[in-house]
Amino acid sequence: MTGMVTVMTDEGKPHGRPVKHGQRSAPWLGDSQWRVELLIRACQRQLTGYCLLFAALLLGTVARAAPFAYITNQGSNDVSVIDVALDRVVATIPVGKGPAGIAVHLASQRAYVSNPDSKDISVIDTIQNKVVATIPAGDGPLGIAVSTNGREVYLADWFSNVLLVIDTTALQIVARIPVGSAPAGVAVNPVGHEIYVANRDDNTVSVIDPKERKVARVIAVGDRPFSISVGRDGRRLYVVNVRSNDVSVLDADTHRLVGKVAVGNTPYCAALSIDDRQLLVTNQHADTLSVIDTGSLKVMQTIAAGGYPEGIAVHGERAYVVNWMDDNVSVFDMANYQIRATIATGKNSRGFGNFIGAP
Amino acid sequence: MYKSGVAAAMLIAANLVLAHGPSRLKVTENVTINAEPAKVWAKVGDFNGMPAWHPAVADSNASNGNNVGSQRTLTLTGGGKVIEELEEFDDKKMVLKYRMKEGVLPVTNYTSTLSVQAIEGGKSLVEWRGAFYRGYPNNDPPPDRNDEAAEKAITGVYKTGLEKLKRVVEQ
């Protein structure tokens, strides 16, 4: 740890904060928020080396800075909060009815939960781990994502066919953007800031300019697209098609289809490894995980998962897979895809979205 | 006549579009049977064999036996049909999985897994579990097609089936 601090001093001491040698942690990094802000800034500037270095440092002090995984439990109307350093549930937060979607924004200390049955969003403070606001939102709020700067939340209303834009300071809906039919997953490009919406019943993806607040492009994808994952380098989108059992791979600049990868039965969600080199896809009816090499776009492995795996998020070298049928989360070690922990959560756990928020 | 025709057409249309409500539901039922797994699997591991052990199923007609993709049309004793497609069949692990294509059950997007496991004392544990959405895909469902009705229907199918299966195998 001391060695690591020395390296950081030489290359990346930010804003003249003093470094103390011989210390086990990195005090000049201050609290977790500062660490995460550095990481986000480095990644936004695509300084991959710094990005990975900061990520490593973040992980190195994981005992103090470990993020939480927020697992929405659609059947018990609450969120199980898993401390990823301990790999156990440390809090259960009651939210609205039938929670499904989740988006975490660590820099602003917020997690947003969509509750389709009570037609609202629960706003969670991630320091206190409790709900600090509830915003009525649409008719069937489902997919949810946060803008890179945390100022806006984008919410797909599955019954009204619109994307709602919510101002996170005013805690109000500020725009309604018509999209396609049965919008499900929402994702934000961390570099270009575009918003993507999967229109489940139209088999398309809407690309939205956040400044113009309108649809700039509609792209045809596979059958029943549900979730969208975007690479950290902002170069590609991966759209999971529930009915055609495949993943549509799109170039984020040209919006063209660059490939399709066949996966297992009824895939739902996906997550990328930190270096964007692996895409992990949950196959809900096969009870498996497909591991795709994003360079060759080939499935490298198919791993047995729990019952009806759905939500998935990556943190460091671990993949957290939410098993809806089993009401638990499997923690996979991505070096060998062995399960290192199984964590019981609430009922009908879904975790649909970026439920960790920190790489 | 016309009204029920329209309602039926809408139900079929809804199934084809795979539209569904916001909350996915699940039911798991199990039964312990005093018999070796192989004997139990001989009954449930036959995709076309439900009439022999399920009181609600009068007749069954499968297109391709226990091969993946096989479609069975179940004629229910109370009238009506259910069409299901086999998605997985593992003879060794004694698990089969299927998906409902259409039918008179008040559910949509319904998939199910039936499995047999060995337990102590030469007995078997049969587990039947399903995932589905309510019959009415939009908000404000009528009482006969809401979440509760869906859960009740599937629970009924599983409970009555497993009860009779136990009697049939143990006799």
Boltz contact constraints between the chains, C-beta under 6 A:
constraints:
  - contact:
      token1: [A, 74]
      token2: [B, 23]
      max_distance: 6.0
  - contact:
      token1: [A, 98]
      token2: [B, 22]
      max_distance: 6.0
  - contact:
      token1: [A, 98]
      token2: [B, 23]
      max_distance: 6.0
  - contact:
      token1: [A, 116]
      token2: [B, 22]
      max_distance: 6.0
  - contact:
      token1: [A, 140]
      token2: [B, 22]
      max_distance: 6.0
  - contact:
      token1: [A, 285]
      token2: [B, 111]
      max_distance: 6.0
  - contact:
      token1: [A, 308]
      token2: [B, 131]
      max_distance: 6.0
